[in-house]
Amino acid sequence: MTTQQTFVIIGASLAGAKAAESLRAEGFDGRVVLIGEEAVRPYERPPLSKAYLRGEVGFEKAAVHPEAFYQEHEIELLTSTTATSIDPASKQIQLDPGGRFTYDQLLLATGATPRHVTIPGAQLDGIHYLRSLSSCDALREALTGAARVVVVGAGWIGSEVAASARQLGKEVALIEAAEVPLERVLGTEVGTMFLEVHAEHGVELHMGVGVEAFRGSKTVEEVVLADGSVVSGDLVVVGVGVSPRTELAEDAGLQLDNGVVVDEHLATSVPGIWAAGDVANAYHPVLDTRIRLEHWSAALNQGPVAAKNMLGRGVAYVKIPYFFSDQYDLGMEYNGFAANWDQVVYRGDRDQRELIVFWLDHRRVVAGMNVNVWDVGDQIAALVTAKRVVDPLQLADVCVDLSVIIDS
Ligand SMILES: Cc1cc2nc3c(=O)[nH]c(=O)nc-3n(C[C@H](O)[C@H](O)[C@H](O)COP(=O)(O)OP(=O)(O)OC[C@H]3O[C@@H](n4cnc5c(N)ncnc54)[C@H](O)[C@@H]3O)c2cc1C
């Protein structure tokens, strides 16, 4: 395809970098511009709460592509550059520190940003949020000198940071408003498994209680809980969720609803503008619902789908939601989307933590999580896609191959 067109991608992280890669792989030979406000080339964030945070791997392990990739593929990567506005009428993007681009097609891959708490003491030193490489470097450095770490929020990021801090030999307290870690996604019953894992590794757990204030003279020293108790710590990490970065889209008049609203082709409400990754609230045709995913796999796979559609290919994004987590020696993967369920089925050994957990709604598998059991993700996704009524006893029986259940 020989063209003079310019395709611009705002957000130089996983979704954006994979989209740029796909444009070239699909044969687009116009201009590809990848704009990112961070100082470094695109990287993956999962290591930032795991091996990179613990100092076990360096940046190269997290980078999406080798340094030479962008030049070799004639992708104009602009780092330390922020897109400040988009004008859909003139198709112009303004940049800070100066300059502008006119685009023919535009992809928004601006991701998400951590929600900040606004309680008293929130401005004290020693309170960290984790999202970018620079925030991770700051936390990593602070961890070396810290004795006692308080993690606020036992979602995925908080749970992983708590695990990493324990693995670094720190005393750790984990505070969560829900009754167990990860309750929103996994439910109380399965979340209890993660509660037990952290307890076994010596984490001081404060569940079912909110945080009211941080106290300290200049640096944080104490966290005051809603029940009046006080948890001491010289370093606090807050992980209470993220918000999609929709500022640009909002100014440009795009339809928003918990992110940038896109259809199954990742097209926004404005022709020629697409969105992918954490910022996109996409209609999922298999699940028949709108969903904004905050997972590595969505960024990895939506970027290329958006790129194909910028080239007019008309591809729907149908991948079943997938995410993974590693905490201590527990590795898990989750396939599916369980907004509601009425039954939880265990297949394998819950005590040994080698099992698959299935969430069922009216005897249909809506999600499955494999814990320290591998190479079953595709089968779980196939069960979710099939939406067939299954026999819970068969599902629980390790002697019945999952492929038999999928085909029955
Ligand atoms: C510490 C951590 C650990 C994680 N671990 C896991 C895990 O184990 N498993 C899993 O499934 N997921 C995990 N995730 C989630 C996963 O990393 C995200 O879903 C993924 O990064 C989303 O990619 P993205 O490209 O959509 O957005 P982001 O990674 O958020 O990137 C968006 C980029 O756009 C840039 N940007 C935003 N606005 C502008 C602008 N106006 N101009 C220029 N640039 C802009 C931002 O600076 C950023 O670089 C983790 C996330 C974090 C933070």
The ligand as a Tripos MOL2 file, in Angstrom:
@<TRIPOS>MOLECULE
LIG
   53    58     1     0     0
SMALL
NO_CHARGES

@<TRIPOS>ATOM
      1 C1          2.3660   -2.0660   38.2500 C.3       1 LIG1
      2 C2          1.4090   -2.7110   37.2830 C.ar      1 LIG1
      3 C3          1.3550   -4.0780   37.1870 C.ar      1 LIG1
      4 C4          0.4640   -4.6890   36.3150 C.ar      1 LIG1
      5 N1          0.4100   -6.0560   36.2690 N.ar      1 LIG1
      6 C5         -0.4590   -6.6530   35.4300 C.ar      1 LIG1
      7 C6         -0.5420   -8.0750   35.3840 C.ar      1 LIG1
      8 O1          0.1560   -8.7930   36.1120 O.2       1 LIG1
      9 N2         -1.4340   -8.6260   34.5440 N.ar      1 LIG1
     10 C7         -2.2410   -7.8860   33.7240 C.ar      1 LIG1
     11 O2         -3.0360   -8.4670   32.9870 O.2       1 LIG1
     12 N3         -2.1710   -6.5290   33.7420 N.ar      1 LIG1
     13 C8         -1.3160   -5.9030   34.5770 C.ar      1 LIG1
     14 N4         -1.2450   -4.5320   34.6120 N.ar      1 LIG1
     15 C9         -2.1340   -3.7390   33.7350 C.3       1 LIG1
     16 C10        -1.4870   -3.4590   32.3740 C.3       1 LIG1
     17 O3         -0.1710   -3.0530   32.5370 O.3       1 LIG1
     18 C11        -2.2870   -2.3930   31.6490 C.3       1 LIG1
     19 O4         -3.5440   -2.9520   31.3630 O.3       1 LIG1
     20 C12        -1.6020   -1.9170   30.3860 C.3       1 LIG1
     21 O5         -0.4220   -1.2340   30.6940 O.3       1 LIG1
     22 C13        -2.4910   -1.0060   29.5580 C.3       1 LIG1
     23 O6         -1.7710   -0.5700   28.4550 O.3       1 LIG1
     24 P1         -2.1860    0.7110   27.6290 P.3       1 LIG1
     25 O7         -1.1830    0.7990   26.5230 O.co2     1 LIG1
     26 O8         -3.6200    0.6410   27.3040 O.co2     1 LIG1
     27 O9         -2.0730    1.9480   28.6240 O.3       1 LIG1
     28 P2         -0.8820    2.4570   29.5560 P.3       1 LIG1
     29 O10         0.0630    1.3400   29.8490 O.co2     1 LIG1
     30 O11        -1.5010    3.1680   30.6940 O.co2     1 LIG1
     31 O12        -0.1150    3.5080   28.6520 O.3       1 LIG1
     32 C14        -0.6730    4.7070   28.2270 C.3       1 LIG1
     33 C15         0.4590    5.6140   27.8290 C.3       1 LIG1
     34 O13        -0.0650    6.7960   27.2500 O.3       1 LIG1
     35 C16         0.6660    7.9220   27.7240 C.3       1 LIG1
     36 N5         -0.1920    9.0880   27.5630 N.ar      1 LIG1
     37 C17        -1.3880    9.3290   28.1550 C.ar      1 LIG1
     38 N6         -1.8860   10.5110   27.7280 N.ar      1 LIG1
     39 C18        -0.9850   11.0180   26.8540 C.ar      1 LIG1
     40 C19        -0.9270   12.2220   26.0830 C.ar      1 LIG1
     41 N7         -1.9070   13.1210   26.1240 N.pl3     1 LIG1
     42 N8          0.1530   12.4270   25.3000 N.ar      1 LIG1
     43 C20         1.1500   11.5170   25.2420 C.ar      1 LIG1
     44 N9          1.1520   10.3680   25.9500 N.ar      1 LIG1
     45 C21         0.1010   10.1290   26.7410 C.ar      1 LIG1
     46 C22         0.9580    7.5370   29.1630 C.3       1 LIG1
     47 O14         2.0290    8.2960   29.6830 O.3       1 LIG1
     48 C23         1.3180    6.0560   29.0050 C.3       1 LIG1
     49 O15         2.6660    5.8880   28.7020 O.3       1 LIG1
     50 C24        -0.3670   -3.9000   35.4860 C.ar      1 LIG1
     51 C25        -0.3070   -2.4910   35.5830 C.ar      1 LIG1
     52 C26         0.5740   -1.8990   36.4640 C.ar      1 LIG1
     53 C27         0.6230   -0.4150   36.5810 C.3       1 LIG1
@<TRIPOS>BOND
     1     1     2 1
     2     2     3 ar
     3     2    52 ar
     4     3     4 ar
     5     4     5 ar
     6     4    50 ar
     7     5     6 ar
     8     6     7 ar
     9     6    13 1
    10     7     8 2
    11     7     9 ar
    12     9    10 ar
    13    10    11 2
    14    10    12 ar
    15    12    13 ar
    16    13    14 ar
    17    14    15 1
    18    14    50 ar
    19    15    16 1
    20    16    17 1
    21    16    18 1
    22    18    19 1
    23    18    20 1
    24    20    21 1
    25    20    22 1
    26    22    23 1
    27    23    24 1
    28    24    25 2
    29    24    26 1
    30    24    27 1
    31    27    28 1
    32    28    29 2
    33    28    30 1
    34    28    31 1
    35    31    32 1
    36    32    33 1
    37    33    34 1
    38    33    48 1
    39    34    35 1
    40    35    36 1
    41    35    46 1
    42    36    37 ar
    43    36    45 ar
    44    37    38 ar
    45    38    39 ar
    46    39    40 ar
    47    39    45 ar
    48    40    41 1
    49    40    42 ar
    50    42    43 ar
    51    43    44 ar
    52    44    45 ar
    53    46    47 1
    54    46    48 1
    55    48    49 1
    56    50    51 ar
    57    51    52 ar
    58    52    53 1
@<TRIPOS>SUBSTRUCTURE
     1 LIG1         1 GROUP 0 **** ****
